[in-house]
Amino acid sequence: MLIKLGKFLLMAISILSLIGCVNLNKLQAKQIEEKLSEMYDGEKFEVLALGNRFRPLTNDTVTAFVKSKKNGCCV
């Protein structure tokens, strides 16, 4: 009984942490799109993927794959 409860709690915590990651991804994608738009004179961009956050000492960077909406070129 105690083992089943422990497994359930572990699964619930894992699912809830993933929900937080989705919100963080949306926020960071929007920030990246806005910053690139400022840098490239109002050109619109779309973030395709985010990742590479697992760095031991510096957790303030993220790798993003971005596509220009104007010409479809990936950066």
ABEGO torsion letter per residue (X at the ends): XAAAAAAAAAAAAAAAAAAAAAAAAAAAAAAAAAAAAAAAGGBBBBBABBEGABBAABAABBBBBBBBAAAGBBX
